[in-house]
Structure formats: C-alpha cells, structure tokens
Amino acid sequence: MSTAEFWNERFNKDEIEGGVFAGGPNPIVEKLIEPLAPGRAIDLGCGRGRHVVWLSAQGWETTGLDFSEVGIQHTKQALDAKGLEATLIQSDLDGWTPEPESFELVLSSFMHFAPEVRAALWRKIAVSLAPGGHLVLIAHHPDNTGHGPKDPAVLYDADEVASVFTAVGKDLGAQFDVKVAQRRVIKETANEKVVDAVVMIQRRPQD
C-alpha cells in the first residue's frame, strides 16, 4: 500500500469515527494565527481540511495541499457546507514548487519526514514567505511517547527548524526571526507523554 492509499483509508475511517482530522483548528495553531492580518495562506498536508476551512472563514485567501484524494474531497465538502472557497491542490510535497514571496502564512501541521526531506521542505517554505510573512509549525517532539510516529528519525524540535531558516536566510539575503520556539507538553500520564514542538518564524519585513 502506498502512503497516499494509507491516508485515503485513514481519512475515510476518520470520517466514520468522527476523529481528529476534521472539526475545528488545533488550539495552538488558532492561538498563533488569530492575531495575524489575513493574506495569502497555504496549509501543507491539509488532510481533511479543518485548518483550510478555519483560515478561509477568518478571511485568508487559502490554498490547501495534500497528496490524498480523499483528503482533498473531504476538504471541498467541508468548504461547500459553510459556503467558503479555497484553492485545493492534490500533490505530494516533492511536487510543490512555490513562487517566491507568494504567501503571508505557511502552516505545517504534524508533518514528519526524514531529516533531508524536511530540510528541503523548510527551504521551499522560506522561499515562499513574503516579507512580513509567517511560518506556523506544530509537530511531535522527539520526547513524544503518545500518539503519532514512533520512528525517532522523523521527529524534531524547534531548534532544528530555526537553524534551517537561519541558514536559508543567508542564502536568500533575508532575515527570519523566531517568534515562538517551544517544547510543549500536552498531556502526561503514567503511560505516555504527549509532547509537541511549536514554532513560529517570521520573515522580517523589508525596510
């Protein structure tokens, strides 16, 4: 089974079970984005569209990208149900080649790849951010023992993200300021600890 087929099945199952991939936005994502003035936004790996729908309702000119056909279909249905519009793209992230300075907001929510893959993605994100634009990223931290991937190679912390943007900024002649870099414990019990990395980076506005 391909990765896309896996997620197609998972999203269909999630729809039946009323799971975590639809509904309202992640509370941390909501808190970080709500103060920002709407502009052009893209949700990378948008899944069933909970953030695409929320961003569109907040006035953002939103694009949702996901390689799952089912995820894109569910996102369109959720938008239609609320009378909202967004640009939806079915593609993997390798095929995403953004125009420079094309977004005021890039959202990356719980995407986990090998180090070389995610570094290449973050470089694309840096290029795509307009001056003054923000990356908002949330992912499972290496200390996470709760739900989510267990392979330590695909987990990362805020410092890794920030270091890539610092290096890319030198290449682009741009500056990226880390506004938030957190190791956030969401839940801790005797059996598990749910820990996320939370990052917000802004491309510094041009003088």
C-alpha positions as CSV (number, residue, x, y, z in Angstrom):
1,M,0.0,0.0,0.0
2,S,1.3,3.4,-1.0
3,T,1.5,6.3,1.6
4,A,-1.3,8.1,-0.3
5,E,-3.5,5.0,-0.2
6,F,-2.8,4.6,3.5
7,W,-4.0,8.1,4.2
8,N,-7.0,7.7,1.9
9,E,-8.2,4.8,4.1
10,R,-7.3,6.6,7.3
11,F,-9.3,9.7,6.3
12,N,-12.3,7.6,5.3
13,K,-12.1,5.8,8.6
14,D,-11.8,9.2,10.4
15,E,-14.9,10.5,8.8
16,I,-16.9,7.5,10.0
17,E,-15.5,7.7,13.5
18,G,-15.6,11.5,13.9
19,G,-11.9,11.6,14.6
20,V,-9.2,14.2,14.8
21,F,-8.7,15.2,11.2
22,A,-11.8,17.4,10.9
23,G,-13.7,19.9,13.0
24,G,-12.1,23.0,14.5
25,P,-8.5,24.1,14.3
26,N,-5.8,22.9,16.6
27,P,-5.9,25.3,19.6
28,I,-2.2,26.1,19.4
29,V,-2.5,26.9,15.7
30,E,-5.6,29.0,16.3
31,K,-3.9,31.0,19.1
32,L,-0.8,31.8,17.0
33,I,-2.6,32.7,13.8
34,E,-5.6,34.6,15.1
35,P,-3.8,37.9,15.8
36,L,-2.4,38.0,12.2
37,A,-3.9,40.1,9.5
38,P,-5.3,37.8,6.8
39,G,-3.5,37.5,3.5
40,R,-2.4,34.6,1.3
41,A,-2.1,31.3,3.2
42,I,-1.2,27.7,2.4
43,D,-1.9,24.7,4.6
44,L,0.7,22.0,3.6
45,G,-0.6,18.5,4.2
46,C,-4.1,19.9,4.8
47,G,-5.7,16.4,5.3
48,R,-9.5,16.7,5.7
49,G,-9.3,20.4,5.7
50,R,-10.0,21.6,9.3
51,H,-7.4,24.4,9.0
52,V,-8.3,25.3,5.4
53,V,-11.9,25.8,6.4
54,W,-11.0,27.8,9.5
55,L,-8.5,30.0,7.7
56,S,-11.0,30.7,4.9
57,A,-13.6,31.7,7.5
58,Q,-11.1,34.1,9.0
59,G,-10.7,35.9,5.7
60,W,-7.5,34.3,4.5
61,E,-7.0,33.6,0.7
62,T,-6.3,30.0,1.4
63,T,-4.7,27.1,-0.5
64,G,-4.8,23.6,0.8
65,L,-2.3,21.0,-0.5
66,D,-2.4,17.2,0.2
67,F,-1.5,14.1,-1.7
68,S,-4.6,12.3,-0.5
69,E,-7.5,12.4,-3.0
70,V,-9.9,11.6,-0.1
71,G,-8.5,14.4,2.0
72,I,-9.0,16.9,-0.8
73,Q,-12.5,15.7,-1.4
74,H,-13.4,16.0,2.3
75,T,-11.9,19.5,2.4
76,K,-14.0,20.6,-0.5
77,Q,-17.1,19.1,1.1
78,A,-16.4,21.0,4.3
79,L,-15.8,24.2,2.5
80,D,-19.0,23.8,0.5
81,A,-21.0,23.1,3.6
82,K,-20.0,26.5,5.0
83,G,-20.2,28.4,1.7
84,L,-16.5,29.0,1.7
85,E,-13.9,28.9,-1.1
86,A,-10.2,27.9,-1.2
87,T,-7.7,26.6,-3.8
88,L,-7.2,22.9,-3.4
89,I,-4.2,21.1,-4.9
90,Q,-3.7,17.3,-4.9
91,S,0.0,16.8,-4.9
92,D,2.8,15.5,-2.8
93,L,5.2,18.0,-1.3
94,D,8.0,17.0,-3.7
95,G,5.9,18.4,-6.5
96,W,5.2,21.7,-4.7
97,T,7.4,24.5,-6.2
98,P,6.1,27.7,-4.8
99,E,6.6,31.1,-6.3
100,P,9.0,33.3,-4.3
101,E,7.3,35.5,-1.7
102,S,3.8,34.1,-2.5
103,F,2.4,33.6,1.0
104,E,1.9,35.6,4.1
105,L,1.3,32.4,6.0
106,V,2.5,28.9,5.7
107,L,1.0,26.3,8.0
108,S,2.7,22.9,8.6
109,S,0.8,20.8,11.0
110,F,2.1,17.4,12.1
111,M,4.2,16.5,9.1
112,H,7.0,14.1,9.7
113,F,9.7,13.2,7.3
114,A,13.4,12.2,7.3
115,P,15.8,15.0,8.1
116,E,16.9,15.6,4.5
117,V,13.3,15.7,3.2
118,R,12.1,18.2,5.9
119,A,15.1,20.4,5.4
120,A,14.3,20.7,1.7
121,L,10.7,21.5,2.5
122,W,11.6,24.2,5.0
123,R,13.9,25.7,2.4
124,K,10.9,25.9,0.0
125,I,8.8,27.4,2.7
126,A,11.4,30.1,3.4
127,V,11.4,31.0,-0.3
128,S,7.6,31.2,-0.4
129,L,7.3,33.6,2.5
130,A,6.6,37.2,1.6
131,P,8.3,39.8,3.7
132,G,6.5,40.0,7.0
133,G,5.0,36.5,6.4
134,H,4.9,33.7,9.0
135,L,5.5,30.0,9.2
136,V,3.4,28.3,11.9
137,L,4.6,24.8,12.5
138,I,3.5,22.1,15.0
139,A,4.8,18.6,15.1
140,H,5.5,15.8,17.5
141,H,8.7,16.4,19.5
142,P,11.4,13.7,19.9
143,D,10.2,13.3,23.6
144,N,6.7,12.3,22.5
145,T,5.6,8.9,23.6
146,G,1.9,9.3,22.8
147,H,0.0,9.0,19.5
148,G,1.9,9.7,16.3
149,P,5.0,8.3,14.6
150,K,7.5,6.3,16.7
151,D,10.5,6.5,14.4
152,P,12.9,9.0,16.1
153,A,14.3,9.9,12.7
154,V,11.1,11.7,11.7
155,L,10.7,13.6,14.9
156,Y,12.3,17.0,15.5
157,D,12.4,20.0,17.8
158,A,12.1,23.8,17.4
159,D,15.8,24.4,17.3
160,E,16.3,22.2,14.2
161,V,13.6,24.2,12.4
162,A,15.1,27.6,13.4
163,S,18.6,26.5,12.3
164,V,17.5,25.7,8.8
165,F,15.8,29.1,8.4
166,T,18.8,30.9,9.7
167,A,21.0,29.1,7.0
168,V,18.4,29.7,4.2
169,G,18.1,33.4,5.2
170,K,21.8,33.8,4.5
171,D,21.4,32.3,1.0
172,L,18.3,34.5,0.2
173,G,19.7,37.7,1.7
174,A,16.7,37.7,4.0
175,Q,16.3,37.5,7.8
176,F,14.0,35.2,9.7
177,D,13.0,35.9,13.3
178,V,12.0,33.1,15.6
179,K,8.9,34.4,17.4
180,V,8.0,31.1,19.2
181,A,10.1,28.0,19.8
182,Q,8.6,25.7,22.4
183,R,8.6,22.2,23.7
184,R,5.0,21.9,24.8
185,V,3.8,19.0,27.0
186,I,0.2,18.5,26.0
187,K,-0.6,15.5,28.3
188,E,1.4,13.4,30.7
189,T,0.2,10.2,32.4
190,A,2.0,7.2,33.9
191,N,1.9,5.5,30.5
192,E,2.5,8.3,28.0
193,K,3.7,11.8,27.4
194,V,2.3,13.8,24.5
195,V,4.9,16.4,23.6
196,D,4.8,18.8,20.6
197,A,7.3,21.1,19.0
198,V,5.7,24.5,18.3
199,V,7.4,27.0,16.1
200,M,6.5,30.4,14.7
201,I,9.0,32.1,12.4
202,Q,8.6,35.5,10.6
203,R,10.4,36.7,7.5
204,R,11.5,40.1,8.6
205,P,9.6,42.9,6.7
206,Q,11.6,44.9,4.2
207,D,12.6,48.4,5.4
